[in-house]
């Protein structure tokens, strides 16, 4: 019996190991969703918004390395996929989006809901095509999937409404054979890089997501070079835990120790990172960059030597050329002590460890200071009492204390997602990616509203694994409808809401620029009550003394839980390198806010 277009697509997804397809049913998708209904191993996950569906598919792809799949029907349904697909594209993860279209005979007639999908998805997709004849399958589907997997991006396949249930006349099984090659740079370039590293006095590593699969090799290199390791946010997973070389993140959400390690180095070695913020790269340093993408070399900072290849293979080649003998690190009282050994062909002896030790001492000192901020009783001290008296109000719970409480209670293999904004700042500083913990966010696109739908997709990968979403109140409310999806699908996601009644990052941006806060105040509902009305366990915390117990209760409660914590809207995160201009701008903004507040109170 001949198969239909819909059956060929769903059978192929099943063969690829796709277990969930996220989307909203309707119109042109009906033949496809019916084929999913009759396929035992593929599950349809009906979302309340297609953007959530795309985020969920992208999350699955990023966590598993496999193809994520979402669907949107004709016109608006396909348009709604865009933001989640842009996040997948910017995260360089393979996602297949199947988009509905008007009937073939109506294409180009400005038909009801007609949108030119090939034009709509041109910027976001590495491949896009509209099926116009059933016999284009399975070849067109194979091409779409190979492009998504091979180019690590979004592929969009559009299915007109009158094509899904048509049969193929020339059917065959789909074939998706695709291997991933291991690449290495030229030997001469590796030798030249090793010579520069051998002559350097103070080396700092900037390590990104692209190095995560080469953890042991990168640690061996940091050891050999006596180099502190600055991590990008995405490299927290894989490099933060059990690492005596790491000094945290740089950038706006980073810390002064990491910024100092970059500034004090005479040589920077970039491993698997496209860290975009040029202002955070020191000038006048020797820079060596390792990346699989030639286009990434030198586009953020001038590079002396670019090594195009896999980080693991390249680092192993570098280690073979470096003459300094290996050293064994032992962490004692915050400092990295060493036991020197001789390496094969050792001519230079062990490196001076001063640069590494100073960076680590600075980092551990900063962490100790941050720990005080995470104490729920911190604001009961003199400074806190003075601040409350000046503002004549209660500030709410410290967001640092909430993040730290979650860190203490969460499983060692928990998957964390975080909304763009202050929720990510607090996760970055107070949640350690130790053990087998995973981390996901919209860290390249910087979208709001990503944490909850990403957690939805992540939880489907393993219902027994703890999934924790750090939600901003602004982000959560954008896609609030898909709380119902969590309840309907009985997904035990734990939603931690940083309810500061603000668009907190925007507030901070305004105040650093010397502007009074404007347009950032959110008139929030009681999110715990909303969750309860939906059928999800809701817990609301307003007293710092209740925080630890509430977090423990949330994690101990079966099923989905929303923990709504009223946090301090005036809590700020000091950047790694605060400038005089930022400090002055903040002071000016606070004076303006105070004057405006007094004017409001007097009726002016």
N, C-alpha and C positions, 0 to 999 in steps of 0.2 A: 504494500500500500504506500502510495506516494505521501511524503511529508509536506506539511504546510510551511510557509515562511516562519511563522511563530514557533512551530515545533522544532524546526532546524535550529533556531536561535537558542531556545531553552535547552534542547539536548546538548548543544555545544557548551553552554554555560555549566551544565551539570558535569560534563566531561572535564572542564577546566577546574572543577572543585569549588565553584561558586555555590554557597549554601544559602545565602539570603540575597534578595533583590529588593531594594528600598524604593518606594515611590508612592504616587497617588493614582488610583485607577481611573479609567475613563476612555471613551472614544476609540481612538486608534490603538490603544493599548489592550483593548478587551481580548483579542485573540491571544496576545502574549500572556496576559494574566491568567487566562483560562488554561493555557499550556502549562504554566507554573502550577496551577491548582491540581493538575493531573500528573505532576512529576513528584515522586516521593521525596527526593533528596534536595529539592530546591524550594525554599520558603519565600512567600511574598510577605513583606513587611509594609503594611499600609501606614504611611505617615500622615500627619495633618498638614504638612507643608513640604513641597518638593525641595526647598533649600535644606531642610533637615535631612531629607533622604540623601542628598548629595554629600553632605557632611558625614553622615553615617557610613556611606560607601567608601569615602576617602579614608575615614578612620580605620576601617577594616583593612584596606589596602596598605596603609602605612604600618600597621601593626603586624600584618601577616606577610607582606611582600607579594601577595597574590593580587589578582584582579578584583577590584571592587565594582559593583554594578548598581546603577540607579536608573529610574525611568521617570519621564515626564510626558504627559499627553500633549495634545495639539495646542499650539499658541502659548497661552499663559503658563500652562503646566511645564513647558520646556523652558520658558523664560525664567521661571522660579528656580530652576536648577543652577543658574549661572553662578551665583556667589559661592556655593559649595564646590562647584567645579573649578572655579578660579583658585580656591584654596588647594584643591588637589593638584592643579597645574603648578602653582607656586611651590608646593611641597614636593614636586617631582615624583608623584606616585601614580601607578596605573589604575585608571578608572574608565569603565565603559558606560557611557550614557546612551540609553535608547530613547529617542524622542519621537513622539507621534507627529503626524502631519495630516493635512487635509487629503481627500481622495486625489489620486493622480490626475484625473480628468479636470479637477478644479485648480490645480497648481497654476499660479500666475494670474488668477482671476480676482484677487483680493477677496477671496472667500471668507466666510465667517471664521474667525480665529486664525486665519492664515498668517504665518510668520516664515520668513526665509531662514530656515534653520542653518543651512550651510553658511550664510552670511552671519547669522547671530552668533554662531560658535567659532567663527574664523580665528579670533584672537586667542581663545582659551584652549583650543584643541590642536593636538599634533596631527590628527586625522579626522576628517568629517566627510560623510557621504550620505546620499539619499538613495535608498533602494527603489529602483524603477521597474525591475523585472524579477520575478521569483528566481530565475535561473542565475542571477548574480550571486546567489548563495550556493555553497557556504564560502566562496572565495572572498566576497566583500567583507564578510564577518571575520574571516581569518586575517585579512589585511588590517582591519580595525584593531583586532586584539593584538596582533604582532606589533603594531605601532604603539599601542598603549604600553605593552610590556617592554618592548625593546627601547623605546624612547622615554620611558618613565613619565607618561603624561596622560592626558584625557583624549579618548577617542569617542566620537559621536556618530551613531548610526541612526538615521531617520527612517521611520517606517510609515508610509502613507496609510490612511485608514482603510483603504480597499485592497491592501496587499497582504496583511497579516495572515489571513485565512486562505490565501491562494496556494495551490500546490506547485511544487517544483516538477519539471519534466525530466531533469537530469540531476538526480540526487546522488550524493556520496557522503561519507563521513567527513566531518571537519578535521583538519590536521593543524595543530598549533605548535609543532616542534620548534623550540627556540632555546638556544643556549646563551649564557652570559659569559663573554670572554674575560680573562684576567689580563690587564694591560700593565706594562712597565715602561718607564722612561728609558731613553738611550743611556747606555753604560757611561759614555763620556760626560753626560750631564750629571749623572749620579756622582761620579768621581769628583767633578768640579764642585758640586754642592758639599760633598764630604770634606773637601779641602777648606772651603769657607767656614764650615762648622768647626773644623779642627783648629782654625786660627782664631776663632771668636773667643772673647773673654766671658761674656754674659749672654746666654741664649735663653729666650723665652719661647715656649710653644703656645700657639693658638690653635686649639683642637676643636673640630666641628663634628657634625653628625656623620660626615663621610668617613670618619676614622673609627666609628663604633665597632665595626666588625674586626678591627685590628687592635683591640685593647692591649693585649699582652705585648705586642710589638711596640706600640707607642709608649707603654710604661718602660720597656727596656731601653728605648731611645732616650726618654727623659732621664732615666738613671744614668746612662752612659754620658749624657751631655750635662748632667747636674742642672737641669733646666726646670724652672717652675712651669706649670701647665695651666694656662688660662682656658676656660671652657666657654664655648657658646652655650646658649640656653638649651639647644637640642642635644648637646653633648653631655648635659647633666646625666641623662640616661646612658649608662655604660662607663662613665669615667668619674663620677662624683664619689661613689662609695669605695672604701678601702683603697684609697689612692693617696700616698704620702707626697705627691708632687702637685696636686691640683690646688689652685688658689681662687676658685670660683669664677664668676663671670665679670666681664668688663661691660662698658656701655652704660646706658641710662639706668638699667636695672641692676648694674653690677656693684662691685665694692672697691674701695680704694687700694686694697692689696693687689688685686688683679690689674687695675690701672697702673699701679706702681711697677709691677713686674714687667708690663709692656714698656713703660717709659724708661726704666732703668737698663733695659737690654741694649746691647749693641747689635744683636742679630735676632730676627724674628723668623721662626719656622712655622708656617701655616700648613696644617694637616687636615684636609677634607672639609674646609670651611670656605664659605663665601660671605663671611661676616660683612654686612653692607655699610657700616657706619664709619665713614672716612675720618671723621673728627677724632675717633678713638684709636687710630693708628698713629704712633709717634713718627715724626719726620726724621729723615736722615739716617735711618737704620738699614743695615743689610737685611734683605728679605728673600727668603726661599719659600716657594709655595708648591704644595703637592695636591693635585686634584685630577679626577678622571676626566673633567671637561676642559678642553683647551680654552674655551671662551671665558672660563672663570679666572684664568691666570692673569693677574695684574689689573683686573678691572676695578679693584677697590683701593689698592695701594701699589706704587711702583715696585716691581719685582726684579731682583738681580738674577735669579735662576728659577725657571718654572719647570717643574717635573710633572709631566702628564702621565698618570698611571694610578693604579689602585694603591691606596695608602698602605695596606699591609705589605704588598710585594715591594713597594718603593722603600718603605722603612727598613725592611729586611736587607735590601741592597745597600742602603746607607750604613746600617750597622756593620755590614761586612767590610766596608771601606774605612770606617772610623778607626783611628789608631789607639784611642784612649781605652784602657782596660776597663772592664765592668766593675761596678761597685755595688755593694749590697746595702740598701737603705734600711735603717732602723729608726723608727719614730720614737723619740724620747723627749718628754716634757715639751712637746710642740716643735722641736727642732729635728731636722733630718740628719742623723749621724751616719757615718759610712764605714764600711769595712772594705779596704782596697784589695783587689785581686789583679793579677796580671792577665791580659788577654793575648790571644795569638797575634804575634807581630807587634806587641805593645812597645811603642817607642816614646810615647808622651807621658805615660803614667796617668794617675787619676786626676780628674779636674778639681779645681778649687770649688767648694760647695757654698761659698759665701752668698752668691746671688740667690740660690735656691733657699738657703736657710733664712735669709732676711725676708724673702717673699712669704715663706710659710709662717714665720713668726708674726708678720704683719697680718696675715690672713686669720690666724688663730686668735689673735688679739681682737680683730674686728668681730669675729664670730662670738667671742665672749661678750662683747658689748651688745651685740644683737640679741643674745640670750636674755639680757635684762629687759629688753623691749617686749619679749614674748611672755613675760611674767604678767598674768592678769592683774596682779596687785601693783604694777608699776606706777599707775596713775594715782595711787593712794599716797605716794611720796610727796615731798615738798613741791617739786615742779608741777606735778599733776594737780595738786590742790590749788596752786597759784593760777594755773591756766584755767581751771574750772571756775574759779572766782572771777577772773577777768571776763570770761565769756558768759558767766551766769547761767550755765547749762551743764547737763550731763553729756559726756562725749560718747558714750557707748563703749562697746568692748573693743579692745585693741585688736586690729586685724592680724598683727604679728602673733598674738596669743592664740587666735583661732587656727592659723596655719600650723603653728608649733604643736597644738593639741592634736590636730589631724595627723601630723607626722608621727607623733608618739603612738597613736592608736591604730593607724592603718597597717595592713598586712605588708610583709616584706616583699610580696610579689604583686602588690596592687598596681592597677593601671590608673594614672592620673590624667585628667584633661583640665585645661584651664582657659577661661575666657580672656580675650585680649583686654589689657588694662591693668588695674591695680591687683586683681586676683592673681594674675601671672607674676607680678612683682613679689607678692607675699609668698607664693609657691616657690619662686626662684630662691628666695632668701631663707625660708624656714622649713622647706620639705626637702629631705635628702633622698636622692635616687639611689638608695642602697639596695643590696640584694638583687632580686629579679624585677624590681619596679620598672614600669614603663611610663613614658611621658609623651603627651600629645597636645597640640594646641595649634592655633592659627598663627604660627610664629613667622611666616613669610608674608602672607597676605595681610595679617593683622585685622581680621574680621571680628566683629562682635558676634555674640550668639552662637559660638561654635562649641562650647564645652559640653552642653547637654546632649545635642545630637551626636557628637563624636563619642560620648560615653554610651549612647544607645547602640551605635555600631560596634563599639568595643565589647560591650557586654554580650552581644550575640556570638562573639567568637568563643566565649567560655562563660557559661552562666554561673559556674562555681567560683570564678575568680573575682576578687573585689575590684570594683570600678568606682572611682571617686572623681566627681566633677567639681572643680573650683569655679563657681558661677558668680559673675558680677550681677548685681540686680538689674542693671540696664540690659545686659546681654540676655539674661534669662527671660526677661519680659518680652523681648523681641520675638522669640519662637516659643512662647509659653504654651501654645496649643499642643506641642508634642510631649508635654508632661503626660497627656492622656495616652500617648503611644507607649510610654514606659509602663503605665498602669495596665493597659490592655494586653501588652505582651508579657506582663509579669516579670519585668527585668529588674533585678535587685541593685540598681544603680543608687549610689549615695550622692545626693546633690548638696553641696556645701555652699550656701549663699552668703556672700559678703554684702550684707544689706546696709550700705552706708547712705542710702537715699541720694546718691550722686552719680554722675558720670565722673568718677574720681580721677582718671588720668587726664581728662580734658580740664577739669578743675585745676589740677596741678600745673598743666601747661599754661593756662591762663595766668595763674599767679606767678609763675616763674618769669613770665613776660611783663609783669607789672600791671596786669589787668585784673580788675575785680571779678570774682566769680559771677558768671552770667549764663543762664540757659542750661545749667547742669543739674539743677535740683529735680529729683524724681519723686512724684507723689505715689509712693508704692502702696500696694495692698499688703495685708498680712499674708506673706507667701506661704507660711505654714498652714494657714486656714484655707488658702486656695488649694494647696496640695490635699488637705483633708477632704475638701469638697469633691475633688476628683477621685478620691479613693486611695491616695498615697499617704503614708504616715508622715505627718508634719510635726516638726519640733521647732519651737521659737525660743530664742535665748536673748534676754535683755540684761541679765545680771552676770558680771564676770565670774562670780563665785559659782555659777551653775555651768560654766563652759565645759570643763573637763568631763563631767558626768553626762552632759548632753551629747558630746561627741561619742563617748563610749556607748551610750544608748543607741545612737544612730547606727553605729557599726554593728551592734548586736541584734538589731531589729531585722527580721527577715523581710525580703521584698524591697521595693523602692522606698527611699526615705528622703525627704527634703528637710534639711537643717537650716533654718532661717536665723541668722545671727546678726543682730543690730550692731554694726561696727562703727567706729569713730570716723565721721566724714572728714575730719580735719587732720587725720594722721597722714604724714608725708613720708616719702621714701627719698632720702638724700642720695643724689647720684654719686657715682664713683669719683668724679672730679668736679665738685661744685665750684661754680665760678662766682666772682664778685658780682657780676651782672645778674646772675640768677638770684643770689641772696638779696641784692638790692631790689630786684623786681618783686620778689616775694614779700619783702617788707612793705613796699609801696602798695602792693595789692591788698595786704591785710589792713593797712590804714584806710584805703578806699572802702573796703568792705565794712570796716567799723563805722566810718562816717555815714555810709549809706544805711547801715542798720539803725543808727541813732536817728537819722532822718526819717526812716520808715516808722520808727516808734513814735515820733512826734507828729506824724501825719504829713510830713513834707515829701 
